[in-house]
Amino acid sequence: MWMSVLPEELWRRILEIGVVETPNLLNFKDLCCLSITCKRLYRLSNDPSLWSSLLSSDFPQFRYPLSSSSSSSNFIINNNNPSRKISPKALYIIRFERGKAQKLAAHRRAVHRIVSKIAEHSRTLQEIKIRSVEETEKMKATGAELSNLRKVRQASVALNVWQPEVVRGRHKQIVEQCVVPADSRIHALERELRLCKQLITGLDKAYRDEKRRLNAAKEQFASVKYYPVRDYSSTSQG
């Protein structure tokens, strides 16, 4: 077998160079892969000095005091419980799983924020749509009333000129049905109609802008929905 060709000391030296002396040449995944190839590499890849080096390089924010006892120099003192000692590899696994959980929790929070944004944009779009429908109906009603008042004004003008009695009677009836002065009401309705058109134009623009924001949020959601945990992928710990 190819493993028996090289002596154990040489393999140990190869691992030391790859992990301790040349950072990032071999990482924890490499050690895990090597550990399942054969019993010898399983034992060598579990060397505490290798995992101590990985702890320091991958989790530099933590301190790992070694036990002062020569019989237990392969263990790390637990800061929370000094009487309890733990192997560097076991501590690495703990840190790894904790970091993985933190990454996944952060990802879930990010997804939740995006989902909330999508819901908020959707609500805003619905509100804009309702307001636009209301303003459109108001504009139609204003336009209809304005059209009727213009007919009243035309009938009022027609009364001042000669016309057949039948036509005159009809015009007089139209004028008498109007309880407010036609001219002043017409001016008010014209202003209201212009305002309705301006509001509808503004609502249309607001709807398009909000729709773009909604689409952007949906694209963002699609990009983070399936989260590839590359740096924290589930790998056998040996």
Protein Blocks (a to p, Z undefined) as FASTA:
>chain_A
ZZlmpcfklmmmmmmmmmmmmghkacfklmmmmmmmpmklmmmmmpmklmmmmmmmmmmm
bccdddfbfklmmbccdfklmmbccdfklmmmmmmmmmmmmmmmmmmmmmmmmmmmmmmm
mmmmmmmmmmmmmmmmmmmmmmmmmmmmmmmmmmmmmmmpccdfklmmmmmmmmmmpmbd
fklmmmmmmmmmmmmmmmmmmmmmmmmmmmmmmmmmmmmmmmmmpccdfklcccdeZZ
